[in-house]
Amino acid sequence: MQFPTKLFINGNSSGTSDRKPIPVINPATEEALCEVASASERDVDTAVTGAQKTFENIWRDYAPGKRADVLFAIAKALREHAEELSQLESLSIGKPISDARDEIAMGARTFEYYAGAISKFYGQTIPVSRGGFDFTLRQPMGVVVAIVPWNFPFPIATWKVAPALAAGNCVILKPASQSPLTALRLGELAAQAGLPDGALQVLSGSGQQMGDALVKHPLVRKISFTGSTSVGSHIMQLAGRDIKRVSLELGGKSPNIVFADADLEKAATSSPMSVFANTGQDCCARSRMFVERTVYEKFVEIFVQSTRKIIVDDPAKPETQIGPMVSGQQREVVEGFLQTAKTPRHKILCGGDRPSRKGYYLNPAVLLGCETTDRVWQEEVFGPVVCIRPFDNEETMLSEVNASPYGLSASIWTNDLKRALRVSKRVESGVVSVNCHNSVHVEAPFGGFKQSGLGRDLGMAALEGYTELKNIYIAE
């Protein structure tokens, strides 16, 4: 299989970087797939300058219908190359191929959604006390930097690139060093679909130096980042020097709340994949479970039975549900969390061990006996570990749910509509799912409270986040 390995700058795959290339490792085999170019500060300046030129001279002045046609064409190209993109994603990060195919399809839908949204995104006319005519415009910002993580590389790239382009901006896309392949291919396919040269630049590479250069570049107007809370805080500090616009989707420690009146069988059999999908490498993972005491033992029994049935295997197999972790280093981080939970009061009911095979695999672990002061309960593990605690009353449970510094996603299981509404309002999370675990919809805003970030991806809210709101008043 041929791999994209060069930077994508000003409409061309470029090998200009003088930095040492970065190996891309297949987590299922622990072997290198290829080596990918690592952008230098010179490459950053070339890309940003080129994007600004394209913005000023071409892209922002495209008629909305013409811009929509280009985004629809990109979506079509993604569908035509869906299997290639799925294989690239699965090979580079160990994602089960069935999940990769779903995520590539979602990326295409994202471009289709924002292509259609362009003609439905507009300002307002406002009656004012002075008379005259007052109206607002939504105008593009200019050059936007999109920095995406390695756990969902392709869909999150499209969540940022598609609305930014739809709003009339030009984009510098920075993929994670572990997962650059589908981002580089996206740049190539977008150009082939008719996107003007320079409207989308893709810079692979690693290290804080390149990221800082992107954030600090004087021509960059906004940074949209998905990743860890610590890096998000650093980006926010750098961006604050020039008052650049920032949107951040950061860490999570999401709760899963099960009341006694819920459909227990459905809740217990579906909840394992709410935390173990993508090998637990998901900021929406429902890794803190609160179960009402009267059904606690039964729930745990069904949950563990369901967990043991999960297929942990080669990501290339269509039946595989969980593949390897992204790297040996990430697996060791997760194992470190489990080490802290090896005390007499903790009980690992299953998992936490390495399968006897090559690759960065780790069996999903179910942990009981956690206190709210435990590190494994408080911090984002980013691996296949769930902690389950019983609760006796709603108020105490909600205080523990909201004690976390994070607030990204949450699930609530109950058949009492009043309770569902009451608890949904009280839980401090940007996304709440009732009787399911669906956090993400292309059509709806996605983002967090507190240290889980600010701003929103997806839905029409994302378009707002990539524009400046201008008010114009014309006197009579």
C-alpha positions in Angstrom: 0.0 0.0 0.0 1.3 3.5 -0.9 1.5 5.9 2.0 1.4 9.8 1.8 4.6 10.9 3.4 5.3 14.5 2.4 4.0 17.8 3.6 1.0 19.2 1.7 1.7 22.9 1.0 0.1 25.2 -1.5 -1.6 22.4 -3.4 1.4 20.1 -3.7 3.0 17.3 -1.7 6.3 18.9 -0.6 9.5 17.4 0.6 11.1 20.7 1.5 11.4 20.0 5.3 15.0 19.6 6.5 13.9 18.0 9.7 14.4 14.3 10.4 11.3 12.3 9.3 9.1 10.6 11.8 8.3 6.9 11.7 4.6 5.8 11.7 4.3 2.6 13.7 1.6 0.0 13.3 0.4 -0.7 16.9 -0.8 -4.2 16.0 2.7 -5.3 14.8 5.0 -2.8 16.5 6.6 -2.3 13.1 7.1 0.9 11.1 4.8 1.5 8.2 6.7 4.4 6.7 8.5 7.7 7.6 6.6 11.0 7.3 8.1 14.5 6.8 8.3 16.7 9.9 7.6 20.4 9.2 10.1 23.0 10.2 9.4 26.6 11.2 10.3 27.6 7.6 7.6 25.2 6.4 5.1 26.7 8.8 5.8 30.2 7.5 5.5 29.1 3.9 2.2 27.4 4.6 0.7 30.2 6.6 1.8 32.8 4.1 0.4 30.8 1.2 -2.9 30.3 3.0 -3.2 34.0 3.7 -2.6 34.8 0.0 -5.3 32.3 -1.0 -7.7 33.7 1.5 -7.2 37.3 0.4 -7.2 36.7 -3.3 -9.5 33.6 -3.9 -11.3 31.7 -1.2 -13.1 34.3 0.8 -14.6 35.8 -2.4 -16.0 32.5 -3.7 -19.8 32.8 -4.0 -21.5 30.7 -1.4 -22.9 28.3 -4.0 -19.4 27.8 -5.5 -17.9 27.1 -2.1 -20.6 24.6 -1.4 -19.9 22.8 -4.7 -16.3 22.4 -3.7 -17.2 20.9 -0.3 -19.7 18.5 -1.9 -16.9 17.5 -4.4 -14.6 16.8 -1.4 -17.2 14.7 0.2 -17.6 12.7 -3.0 -13.9 12.1 -3.2 -13.8 10.9 0.4 -16.5 8.4 -0.4 -14.7 7.2 -3.5 -11.5 6.6 -1.5 -13.2 5.4 1.7 -11.6 2.0 1.8 -8.1 3.4 1.2 -8.6 6.0 4.0 -10.0 3.3 6.3 -7.0 1.1 5.8 -4.6 4.0 6.4 -6.4 4.9 9.7 -6.6 1.3 10.9 -2.9 0.6 10.1 -1.5 3.7 11.7 -3.4 3.7 15.1 -4.7 0.2 15.5 -8.4 1.2 15.1 -10.7 -1.8 14.2 -11.4 -1.6 10.5 -15.1 -1.6 11.0 -14.8 1.5 13.2 -12.4 3.1 10.7 -14.9 2.7 7.9 -17.7 4.3 10.0 -15.4 7.2 10.8 -14.4 7.9 7.2 -18.1 7.8 6.3 -18.8 10.3 9.1 -16.0 12.6 7.7 -17.7 12.6 4.3 -21.1 13.4 5.9 -19.4 16.3 7.8 -18.3 17.9 4.5 -21.8 17.3 3.1 -23.4 18.9 6.1 -21.3 22.0 5.9 -21.6 22.2 2.2 -25.4 22.4 2.7 -25.1 24.7 5.7 -23.3 27.5 3.7 -26.6 28.7 2.1 -28.4 28.6 5.5 -25.9 30.6 7.6 -26.6 34.3 7.6 -26.8 37.5 9.7 -29.8 39.4 11.0 -31.6 42.7 10.5 -32.1 44.5 13.8 -34.6 47.3 14.6 -32.8 50.0 16.5 -34.1 53.0 18.5 -32.4 55.6 16.2 -34.2 54.4 13.1 -32.1 53.7 10.0 -31.0 50.2 9.0 -29.0 47.9 11.2 -27.8 44.5 10.2 -25.1 41.9 11.0 -22.7 39.9 8.8 -20.8 36.7 9.6 -17.4 37.1 8.0 -14.5 34.6 7.8 -11.5 35.2 10.1 -8.7 34.4 7.7 -6.1 31.7 8.4 -7.2 29.1 10.9 -5.0 26.4 12.5 -6.6 23.0 13.3 -4.6 20.8 15.6 -6.1 17.3 15.9 -5.3 14.2 18.1 -4.4 10.7 17.3 -7.4 8.9 18.8 -9.9 10.0 16.1 -7.6 11.6 13.5 -9.8 11.7 10.5 -13.3 12.6 11.8 -11.9 15.3 14.1 -9.9 16.7 11.2 -13.1 17.0 9.2 -15.0 18.5 12.1 -12.6 21.4 12.0 -11.6 21.7 8.3 -15.1 21.5 6.8 -16.8 24.3 8.8 -13.7 26.5 8.7 -13.7 26.2 4.9 -17.4 26.6 4.6 -17.2 29.9 6.5 -14.6 31.1 4.0 -11.4 30.6 6.0 -8.2 28.9 4.9 -6.9 26.1 7.1 -3.5 24.8 8.3 -4.2 21.2 9.5 -1.7 19.8 12.0 -2.2 16.0 12.7 -0.7 14.2 15.6 2.7 12.6 14.9 1.3 9.1 15.4 -1.5 9.5 12.9 -0.6 11.9 10.0 -1.6 9.6 7.0 -5.3 10.3 6.5 -4.7 14.1 7.1 -2.1 14.2 4.4 -4.4 12.2 2.1 -7.3 14.6 2.9 -5.1 17.5 1.6 -4.4 15.7 -1.7 -8.0 14.6 -2.3 -9.4 18.1 -1.4 -7.1 19.6 -4.0 -8.1 17.1 -6.6 -11.7 17.9 -5.9 -11.2 21.5 -6.8 -10.2 23.3 -3.5 -7.9 26.2 -4.5 -4.2 25.7 -3.8 -3.4 27.0 -0.3 -6.9 26.8 1.1 -5.9 23.6 3.0 -2.3 23.0 4.1 -1.3 19.9 6.0 1.8 19.9 8.1 2.9 16.7 9.7 5.5 16.6 12.4 6.1 16.4 16.1 7.3 18.6 18.9 6.2 21.7 20.7 8.4 23.9 18.5 6.2 23.5 15.4 3.0 23.8 17.3 4.1 27.0 19.0 5.3 28.4 15.7 1.8 27.9 14.3 0.0 29.4 17.2 2.3 32.4 17.4 2.4 33.2 13.7 1.1 36.8 13.2 -1.1 35.8 10.2 -3.0 33.1 12.2 -6.4 34.3 13.5 -7.7 31.3 15.2 -6.6 28.0 16.7 -9.0 25.0 17.0 -7.4 22.3 19.2 -8.5 18.9 20.4 -6.2 17.1 22.8 -5.0 17.2 26.4 -6.0 19.8 28.9 -2.4 20.7 29.7 -1.5 21.4 26.0 -4.8 23.3 25.6 -3.8 25.5 28.5 -0.4 26.2 26.9 -2.0 27.0 23.5 -4.5 29.4 25.3 -1.6 31.2 27.0 0.3 31.6 23.7 -2.8 32.7 21.8 -3.6 35.3 24.5 -0.6 37.3 23.6 -2.2 38.5 20.4 -5.9 37.8 21.5 -6.2 35.1 18.9 -9.5 33.2 18.8 -9.3 29.8 20.4 -11.6 26.8 20.6 -10.5 23.8 22.7 -11.9 20.3 23.1 -9.9 18.8 25.9 -9.8 16.0 28.5 -12.7 14.2 30.1 -13.7 11.9 32.9 -17.2 11.2 31.9 -19.8 9.7 34.2 -22.3 6.9 33.5 -25.3 7.1 35.9 -27.6 4.1 36.2 -30.8 4.4 38.3 -32.7 1.4 39.6 -35.7 2.0 37.4 -33.6 1.8 34.2 -33.7 -1.0 31.6 -30.9 -2.8 33.5 -30.1 -5.3 30.8 -29.7 -2.7 28.1 -27.7 -0.4 30.3 -25.3 -3.1 31.5 -24.8 -4.7 28.1 -24.2 -1.5 26.2 -22.1 0.3 28.8 -18.9 -1.7 28.3 -18.3 -0.2 24.8 -19.1 3.3 26.1 -15.7 3.1 27.9 -13.8 0.4 26.1 -14.5 1.4 22.5 -11.3 2.7 20.7 -9.4 0.8 23.5 -10.6 3.5 26.0 -8.7 6.2 24.2 -11.6 8.6 24.1 -12.2 11.7 26.1 -15.9 10.8 26.1 -15.3 7.4 27.6 -17.8 6.8 30.5 -15.0 5.7 32.8 -16.7 6.7 36.1 -19.9 4.6 36.6 -22.4 5.4 39.3 -25.0 2.6 39.9 -27.9 2.8 42.3 -27.1 0.4 45.2 -30.3 -1.7 44.9 -29.3 -2.9 41.4 -25.5 -2.5 41.8 -24.6 -6.2 42.1 -26.8 -7.3 39.3 -25.5 -4.6 37.0 -21.9 -5.4 37.7 -22.5 -9.1 37.0 -24.1 -8.4 33.6 -21.5 -5.7 32.8 -18.5 -8.0 33.5 -20.1 -10.8 31.5 -20.5 -8.4 28.5 -17.0 -7.1 28.9 -15.6 -10.7 28.7 -17.4 -11.2 25.4 -15.7 -8.2 23.8 -13.5 -9.3 20.9 -9.9 -8.0 21.4 -8.0 -8.9 18.2 -6.3 -7.9 15.0 -7.8 -4.6 13.9 -7.9 -5.8 10.3 -10.5 -8.4 11.1 -14.1 -7.1 10.6 -15.4 -8.8 13.8 -12.7 -7.1 16.0 -14.2 -4.7 18.6 -11.1 -3.5 20.3 -7.6 -3.3 18.8 -4.2 -2.4 20.3 -3.5 0.8 22.1 -1.7 3.5 20.0 1.7 2.9 21.5 3.7 1.0 24.1 4.1 4.2 26.0 0.4 4.8 26.2 -0.1 1.2 27.4 2.4 1.7 30.2 0.6 4.9 31.3 -2.6 2.9 31.7 -0.8 0.1 33.5 0.6 2.7 35.9 -3.0 3.7 36.8 -3.9 0.0 37.5 -0.8 -0.4 39.7 -2.1 2.4 42.0 -5.3 0.5 42.4 -3.6 -2.7 43.7 -4.7 -2.4 47.3 -6.8 -4.6 49.6 -10.0 -2.5 49.0 -9.7 -2.6 45.2 -10.8 -5.5 43.1 -10.1 -6.0 39.4 -12.9 -8.2 38.2 -11.4 -8.8 34.8 -8.8 -7.5 32.4 -5.8 -5.2 33.0 -3.4 -7.8 31.6 -1.6 -8.0 28.2 -2.8 -10.7 25.8 0.0 -13.1 24.8 0.5 -11.6 21.3 2.6 -9.0 19.5 1.2 -5.5 19.5 0.2 -2.9 22.2 -2.8 -4.8 23.4 -4.4 -4.5 26.9 -7.5 -6.4 28.0 -10.3 -4.1 29.3 -10.3 -3.8 33.1 -13.3 -3.5 35.4 -12.3 -2.0 38.8 -14.4 -2.0 42.0 -13.6 -0.5 45.4 -12.6 2.9 44.2 -12.9 6.0 46.4 -13.4 9.4 45.0 -9.9 10.4 46.1 -8.2 7.7 44.1 -6.1 8.8 41.2 -7.7 6.3 38.8 -11.1 7.7 39.7 -10.1 11.4 39.4 -7.7 11.5 36.4 -8.2 10.7 32.7 -6.7 7.2 32.1 -7.2 7.2 28.4 -7.2 3.5 28.2 -9.6 0.5 28.8 -10.3 0.9 32.5 -13.6 1.5 34.2 -14.4 2.2 37.8 -17.8 1.3 39.2 -19.3 2.7 42.5 -22.7 2.3 44.1 -24.8 5.3 45.2 -27.6 5.7 47.6 -29.1 9.1 46.9 -29.3 11.5 44.0 -27.9 14.6 45.7 -24.7 12.9 47.0 -24.2 11.2 43.6 -24.5 14.5 41.7 -22.0 16.2 44.0 -19.5 13.4 43.2 -20.3 13.6 39.5 -19.7 17.3 39.4 -16.6 17.2 41.7 -14.5 16.4 38.6 -12.6 19.3 36.9 -13.8 17.9 33.6 -17.3 18.1 32.0 -17.4 16.7 28.5 -19.9 13.9 28.2 -22.3 11.9 30.4 -24.9 9.2 30.2 -28.0 8.8 32.4 -30.1 5.7 32.5 -33.7 6.0 33.9 -37.2 5.5 32.7 -38.5 8.4 34.8 -38.7 11.4 32.4 -38.8 14.0 35.2 -35.7 12.5 36.7 -34.0 12.4 33.3 -34.6 16.1 32.8 -33.7 17.1 36.3 -30.4 15.2 36.4 -29.5 16.2 32.8 -29.7 19.9 33.9 -27.7 19.3 37.0 -24.8 17.3 35.5 -22.0 19.7 34.5 -21.3 18.3 31.0 -21.5 19.8 27.6 -23.1 16.6 26.1 -25.6 14.5 28.0 -27.1 11.2 26.6 -30.2 9.6 28.2 -30.6 5.8 27.9 -27.7 5.6 25.4 -24.1 6.7 25.0 -24.3 8.7 21.8 -22.1 11.8 22.3 -21.5 12.9 18.7 -23.9 14.0 16.0 -22.7 16.0 13.0 -25.8 18.2 13.2 -25.4 19.1 16.9 -22.8 21.0 18.9 -20.1 19.1 20.7 -17.8 20.4 23.4 -17.3 20.6 27.2 -17.7 22.5 30.4 -14.9 23.5 32.8 -11.4 22.0 31.9 -13.0 20.0 29.1 -12.6 23.1 26.9 -14.4 26.0 25.4 -16.2 26.6 22.1 -18.0 23.9 20.1 -17.3 21.5 17.2 -20.1 20.4 14.9 -23.6 21.7 14.2 -24.2 25.3 13.2 -22.3 26.4 16.4 -19.1 25.4 14.7 -19.7 27.8 11.8 -20.3 30.6 14.3 -17.0 29.7 15.8 -15.1 30.2 12.6 -16.6 33.7 11.8 -16.4 37.2 13.2 -19.7 38.9 13.8 -19.9 42.4 12.3 -22.6 44.9 13.0 -23.4 47.6 10.3 -25.6 50.6 10.9 -26.8 52.8 8.0 -28.4 56.1 9.0 -31.6 57.3 7.3 
